[in-house]
Every structure is written in structure tokens, then in C-alpha cells.
Amino acid sequence: MHGLAGSAAVALLVLTTIGNTAWSMLYLLVFGVGTIAGMMLITAGLAWPFVYAGTRFTGYPIGFGWRRASSAWSSVLSLRIASGWSTGCSASARGGRRDSAARMKAATWR
């Protein structure tokens, strides 16, 4: 869904140029189906190497180790992102608000 924000803006711009309601609805239908199909193809293309590697190394002990290691690393990174460690300040520890020094620091790193 994160990729739809820019696409939706372009779709709305195109819709303003179409005068007929029926053509506008058809455009939205084609746009929606195309967006879904494009996301499916990109996801399948990105997943294919992992599926191939997973089926190729099933009989080897190293394949099992890589799966365990990647699962553990993914869990660590997910917890790190969720807790705010990656930004250096946890907003949840301060009730969801940053103090002015943290805002200044965040603004200078952009």
C-alpha cells in the first residue's frame, strides 16, 4: 500500500482531465487492476531467488543453518525497528513526544 500514494495522485490528476463519468470509472478499473498486477509481478520477481535457494539447499545442513540465521536476524531487526533503537531515541519511552534537543538533532541529520 505504501506505493499507492504517488500513483493515486497521478490517477486523480488524470481523472480531472476526463469529462465523462463512465470513462473515469473505466480508467479507475484499469488503473486498479494494473496496479495490483504490477505489485504481484514485482513481489514474485523479488521472491523468486529466495524460493529457488530454499528448494535447492533443503538437503544440506548449511541450508537449514542459513534459514535459521536469516530468521533470527530478521527478528532482531524487526524488534530493533519497532522499539526505536535504530533512530537512537525511543519515542515510546517519552510518551510519543521528542524533546527539543532530539528534534534539533533529527533535523540536522536529514
N, CA, C and O of each residue as an XYZ file, in Angstrom:
440
protein
N       0.801     -1.190      0.000
C       0.000      0.000      0.000
C       0.845      1.257      0.000
O       0.375      2.303     -0.447
N       2.078      1.193      0.485
C       2.880      2.401      0.579
C       3.189      2.992     -0.785
O       3.434      4.194     -0.887
N       3.185      2.185     -1.829
C       3.488      2.680     -3.162
C       2.316      3.335     -3.855
O       2.481      3.939     -4.915
N       1.133      3.225     -3.272
C      -0.053      3.764     -3.926
C      -0.226      5.263     -3.752
O      -1.016      5.867     -4.477
N       0.470      5.875     -2.836
C       0.259      7.303     -2.579
C       0.596      8.138     -3.805
O      -0.204      8.984     -4.205
N       1.740      7.926     -4.400
C       2.112      8.677     -5.601
C       1.277      8.284     -6.795
O       0.912      9.135     -7.606
N       0.971      7.012     -6.916
C       0.162      6.538     -8.038
C      -1.257      7.082     -7.959
O      -1.853      7.421     -8.982
N      -1.796      7.167     -6.761
C      -3.146      7.696     -6.598
C      -3.195      9.174     -6.972
O      -4.186      9.637     -7.536
N      -2.145      9.908     -6.665
C      -2.100     11.322     -7.036
C      -2.105     11.486     -8.545
O      -2.795     12.354     -9.081
N      -1.337     10.653     -9.227
C      -1.316     10.714    -10.701
C      -2.674     10.315    -11.256
O      -3.157     10.922    -12.212
N      -3.291      9.301    -10.665
C      -4.606      8.873    -11.143
C      -5.637      9.983    -10.964
O      -6.478     10.188    -11.838
N      -5.584     10.693     -9.854
C      -6.519     11.797     -9.636
C      -6.274     12.942    -10.612
O      -7.221     13.586    -11.064
N      -5.027     13.193    -10.933
C      -4.740     14.225    -11.938
C      -5.306     13.852    -13.300
O      -5.850     14.706    -13.999
N      -5.185     12.597    -13.680
C      -5.733     12.147    -14.957
C      -7.255     12.217    -14.926
O      -7.883     12.600    -15.914
N      -7.848     11.848    -13.795
C      -9.308     11.875    -13.686
C      -9.878     13.279    -13.866
O     -10.999     13.432    -14.353
N      -9.127     14.299    -13.483
C      -9.631     15.663    -13.648
C      -9.720     16.061    -15.114
O     -10.482     16.959    -15.470
N      -8.944     15.395    -15.965
C      -8.987     15.737    -17.390
C     -10.058     14.959    -18.145
O     -10.409     15.321    -19.268
N     -10.580     13.892    -17.541
C     -11.625     13.096    -18.200
C     -12.971     13.699    -17.842
O     -13.289     13.871    -16.665
N     -13.753     14.018    -18.848
C     -15.036     14.664    -18.602
C     -16.192     13.707    -18.386
O     -17.167     14.069    -17.728
N     -16.114     12.503    -18.918
C     -17.213     11.544    -18.876
C     -17.066     10.642    -17.648
O     -15.981     10.124    -17.383
N     -18.148     10.456    -16.907
C     -18.114      9.628    -15.696
C     -17.842      8.161    -16.022
O     -17.096      7.496    -15.304
N     -18.437      7.656    -17.090
C     -18.233      6.247    -17.467
C     -16.763      5.987    -17.814
O     -16.199      4.969    -17.414
N     -16.146      6.909    -18.558
C     -14.734      6.747    -18.907
C     -13.847      6.864    -17.659
O     -12.824      6.187    -17.548
N     -14.249      7.720    -16.735
C     -13.495      7.855    -15.489
C     -13.526      6.560    -14.685
O     -12.505      6.130    -14.149
N     -14.701      5.941    -14.604
C     -14.827      4.673    -13.882
C     -14.023      3.572    -14.565
O     -13.383      2.764    -13.892
N     -14.050      3.536    -15.888
C     -13.266      2.544    -16.628
C     -11.770      2.757    -16.395
O     -11.017      1.798    -16.221
N     -11.346      4.031    -16.392
C      -9.940      4.330    -16.127
C      -9.530      3.847    -14.740
O      -8.468      3.245    -14.580
N     -10.366      4.107    -13.738
C     -10.055      3.652    -12.382
C      -9.988      2.133    -12.287
O      -9.147      1.587    -11.573
N     -10.869      1.457    -13.001
C     -10.855     -0.009    -13.004
C      -9.560     -0.532    -13.622
O      -8.901     -1.402    -13.053
N      -9.199      0.005    -14.792
C      -7.968     -0.437    -15.459
C      -6.746     -0.075    -14.616
O      -5.815     -0.871    -14.498
N      -6.748      1.107    -14.037
C      -5.644      1.541    -13.182
C      -5.497      0.614    -11.973
O      -4.387      0.209    -11.630
N      -6.611      0.283    -11.334
C      -6.569     -0.589    -10.160
C      -6.070     -1.983    -10.494
O      -5.230     -2.531     -9.782
N      -6.582     -2.557    -11.569
C      -6.145     -3.904    -11.974
C      -4.663     -3.886    -12.362
O      -3.916     -4.801    -12.015
N      -4.247     -2.853    -13.074
C      -2.835     -2.747    -13.462
C      -1.919     -2.578    -12.269
O      -0.825     -3.142    -12.236
N      -2.355     -1.808    -11.295
C      -1.547     -1.617    -10.088
C      -1.401     -2.920     -9.316
O      -0.307     -3.261     -8.866
N      -2.491     -3.637     -9.166
C      -2.438     -4.919     -8.451
C      -1.559     -5.918     -9.192
O      -0.747     -6.609     -8.577
N      -1.720     -5.995    -10.507
C      -0.905     -6.925    -11.299
C       0.575     -6.551    -11.227
O       1.430     -7.430    -11.120
N       0.879     -5.266    -11.284
C       2.270     -4.828    -11.200
C       2.894     -5.163     -9.859
O       4.042     -5.602     -9.799
N       2.148     -4.961     -8.784
C       2.671     -5.305     -7.460
C       2.893     -6.802     -7.322
O       3.867     -7.238     -6.709
N       1.987     -7.588     -7.892
C       2.150     -9.043     -7.828
C       3.401     -9.483     -8.588
O       4.148    -10.337     -8.111
N       3.631     -8.909     -9.761
C       4.804     -9.287    -10.551
C       6.108     -8.877     -9.871
O       7.073     -9.641     -9.863
N       6.138     -7.682     -9.305
C       7.341     -7.240     -8.602
C       7.617     -8.129     -7.392
O       8.759     -8.524     -7.159
N       6.586     -8.443     -6.631
C       6.753     -9.298     -5.456
C       7.229    -10.689     -5.860
O       8.114    -11.255     -5.218
N       6.646    -11.238     -6.917
C       7.066    -12.563     -7.384
C       8.506    -12.531     -7.881
O       9.275    -13.459     -7.628
N       8.866    -11.476     -8.580
C      10.242    -11.358     -9.072
C      11.258    -11.239     -7.951
O      12.354    -11.792     -8.043
N      10.904    -10.524     -6.898
C      11.816    -10.394     -5.766
C      11.871    -11.668     -4.925
O      12.902    -11.965     -4.321
N      10.775    -12.419     -4.881
C      10.727    -13.631     -4.061
C      11.359    -14.836     -4.757
O      11.797    -15.774     -4.090
N      11.411    -14.821     -6.083
C      11.880    -15.998     -6.810
C      13.275    -16.466     -6.401
O      13.446    -17.668     -6.198
N      14.282    -15.604     -6.265
C      15.604    -16.108     -5.862
C      15.590    -16.799     -4.496
O      16.323    -17.764     -4.277
N      14.764    -16.307     -3.590
C      14.706    -16.926     -2.261
C      14.016    -18.286     -2.314
O      14.430    -19.223     -1.631
N      12.977    -18.391     -3.115
C      12.294    -19.678     -3.276
C      13.235    -20.677     -3.940
O      13.304    -21.837     -3.533
N      13.956    -20.230     -4.957
C      14.898    -21.113     -5.653
C      15.989    -21.590     -4.697
O      16.311    -22.777     -4.660
N      16.552    -20.668     -3.929
C      17.610    -21.043     -2.992
C      17.061    -21.955     -1.897
O      17.755    -22.867     -1.450
N      15.822    -21.719     -1.460
C      15.234    -22.556     -0.424
C      14.999    -23.980     -0.877
O      15.148    -24.908     -0.082
N      14.633    -24.180     -2.142
C      14.405    -25.533     -2.640
C      15.715    -26.200     -3.027
O      15.799    -27.428     -3.017
N      16.729    -25.435     -3.365
C      17.989    -26.007     -3.795
C      18.800    -26.548     -2.624
O      19.475    -27.567     -2.765
N      18.746    -25.890     -1.484
C      19.594    -26.265     -0.362
C      18.853    -26.987      0.753
O      19.308    -26.965      1.896
N      17.725    -27.627      0.457
C      16.961    -28.288      1.520
C      17.671    -29.507      2.083
O      17.525    -29.800      3.270
N      18.425    -30.215      1.282
C      19.077    -31.433      1.758
C      20.388    -31.190      2.456
O      20.955    -32.121      3.027
N      20.894    -29.970      2.431
C      22.202    -29.689      3.010
C      22.039    -29.048      4.384
O      21.118    -28.260      4.603
N      22.928    -29.386      5.298
C      22.847    -28.766      6.626
C      23.033    -27.247      6.570
O      22.459    -26.522      7.383
N      23.836    -26.764      5.611
C      24.077    -25.327      5.528
C      22.789    -24.579      5.161
O      22.596    -23.442      5.591
N      21.913    -25.202      4.377
C      20.648    -24.569      4.020
C      19.779    -24.339      5.241
O      19.151    -23.289      5.383
N      19.748    -25.328      6.119
C      18.973    -25.204      7.346
C      19.555    -24.108      8.230
O      18.816    -23.328      8.831
N      20.862    -24.056      8.306
C      21.528    -23.027      9.111
C      21.265    -21.627      8.588
O      21.036    -20.701      9.366
N      21.296    -21.470      7.264
C      21.027    -20.154      6.671
C      19.601    -19.709      6.947
O      19.352    -18.533      7.212
N      18.677    -20.639      6.886
C      17.283    -20.271      7.176
C      17.118    -19.852      8.621
O      16.430    -18.872      8.908
N      17.740    -20.582      9.533
C      17.663    -20.229     10.950
C      18.320    -18.868     11.199
O      17.776    -18.022     11.908
N      19.490    -18.677     10.608
C      20.218    -17.425     10.818
C      19.454    -16.234     10.234
O      19.383    -15.177     10.863
N      18.889    -16.395      9.052
C      18.150    -15.284      8.447
C      16.868    -14.992      9.214
O      16.457    -13.836      9.315
N      16.230    -16.030      9.755
C      15.041    -15.813     10.576
C      15.389    -15.069     11.857
O      14.677    -14.150     12.262
N      16.470    -15.462     12.484
C      16.886    -14.791     13.722
C      17.274    -13.339     13.447
O      16.895    -12.441     14.199
N      18.030    -13.109     12.369
C      18.452    -11.745     12.033
C      17.245    -10.874     11.692
O      17.197     -9.708     12.084
N      16.290    -11.415     10.981
C      15.075    -10.679     10.656
C      14.304    -10.314     11.919
O      13.779     -9.207     12.032
N      14.237    -11.234     12.859
C      13.552    -10.955     14.122
C      14.257     -9.856     14.906
O      13.604     -8.982     15.475
N      15.579     -9.896     14.940
C      16.347     -8.869     15.652
C      16.113     -7.502     15.022
O      15.859     -6.527     15.729
N      16.195     -7.426     13.706
C      15.987     -6.142     13.032
C      14.563     -5.631     13.221
O      14.355     -4.432     13.409
N      13.590     -6.525     13.174
C      12.200     -6.111     13.375
C      11.990     -5.536     14.768
O      11.338     -4.505     14.932
N      12.544     -6.205     15.766
C      12.431     -5.690     17.139
C      13.169     -4.373     17.295
O      12.714     -3.479     18.010
N      14.303     -4.253     16.628
C      15.077     -3.010     16.696
C      14.296     -1.849     16.103
O      14.249     -0.768     16.690
N      13.696     -2.059     14.968
C      12.916     -1.004     14.327
C      11.676     -0.677     15.153
O      11.340      0.492     15.337
N      10.999     -1.708     15.649
C       9.776     -1.494     16.421
C      10.041     -0.757     17.726
O       9.192      0.012     18.177
N      11.190     -0.973     18.339
C      11.464     -0.345     19.620
C      12.103      1.026     19.488
O      12.201      1.748     20.481
N      12.537      1.404     18.305
C      13.128      2.720     18.112
C      14.626      2.757     18.330
O      15.202      3.844     18.372
N      15.283      1.614     18.470
C      16.733      1.605     18.668
C      17.464      2.191     17.481
O      18.510      2.820     17.643
N      16.926      1.991     16.288
C      17.643      2.405     15.089
C      17.753      3.919     14.983
O      18.687      4.414     14.353
N      16.835      4.668     15.576
C      16.882      6.127     15.495
C      17.667      6.742     16.630
O      17.983      7.931     16.588
N      17.985      5.964     17.638
C      18.741      6.489     18.747
C      17.872      7.099     19.831
O      18.374      7.428     20.906
N      16.594      7.254     19.576
C      15.706      7.751     20.625
C      14.376      7.035     20.499
O      13.788      6.976     19.419
N      13.926      6.514     21.568
C      12.666      5.791     21.564
C      11.544      6.744     21.920
O      11.465      7.224     23.051
N      10.679      7.017     20.963
C       9.569      7.934     21.208
C       8.596      7.347     22.225
O       7.957      8.084     22.975
N       8.485      6.020     22.249
C       7.537      5.407     23.179
C       7.986      5.566     24.630
O       7.146      5.580     25.530
N       9.289      5.685     24.876
C       9.785      5.859     26.236
C       9.438      7.236     26.791
O       9.379      7.413     28.008
N       9.209      8.204     25.923
C       8.862      9.556     26.356
C       7.408      9.883     26.074
O       7.057     11.054     25.926
N       6.572      8.889     25.997
C       5.167      9.146     25.768
C       4.846      9.562     24.345
O       3.824     10.206     24.107
N       5.702      9.204     23.393
C       5.428      9.517     21.999
C       5.858     10.903     21.571
O       5.563     11.310     20.447
N       6.557     11.655     22.438
C       6.975     13.010     22.086
C       8.471     13.151     22.266
O       9.046     12.603     23.206
N       9.097     13.884     21.368
C      10.522     14.152     21.485
C      10.728     15.517     22.114
O       9.917     16.427     21.939
N      11.820     15.646     22.845
C      12.133     16.966     23.368
C      12.785     17.810     22.280
O      13.079     17.306     21.196
N      13.012     19.080     22.558
C      13.506     19.979     21.525
C      14.919     19.619     21.083
O      15.247     19.801     19.910
N      15.767     19.115     21.978
C      17.126     18.735     21.593
C      17.105     17.564     20.621
O      17.880     17.535     19.665
N      16.229     16.608     20.860
C      16.128     15.456     19.945
C      15.596     15.891     18.586
O      16.024     15.366     17.558
N      14.664     16.845     18.570
C      14.157     17.342     17.288
C      15.232     18.071     16.518
O      15.329     17.921     15.300
N      16.048     18.866     17.210
C      17.134     19.572     16.546
C      18.144     18.592     15.965
O      18.614     18.764     14.840
N      18.473     17.566     16.739
C      19.415     16.551     16.269
C      18.839     15.830     15.053
O      19.557     15.605     14.079
N      17.560     15.465     15.092
C      16.934     14.770     13.967
C      16.907     15.671     12.740
O      17.067     15.190     11.618
N      16.706     16.969     12.937
C      16.629     17.885     11.796
C      17.988     18.072     11.142
O      18.065     18.280      9.931
N      19.074     18.001     11.933
C      20.400     18.227     11.362
C      20.889     16.993     10.609
O      21.768     17.120      9.756
N      20.362     15.823     10.885
C      20.819     14.604     10.214
C      20.090     14.339      8.914
O      20.422     13.373      8.227
N      19.122     15.142      8.547
C      18.377     14.914      7.308
C      19.105     15.421      6.121
O      18.612     15.306      4.999
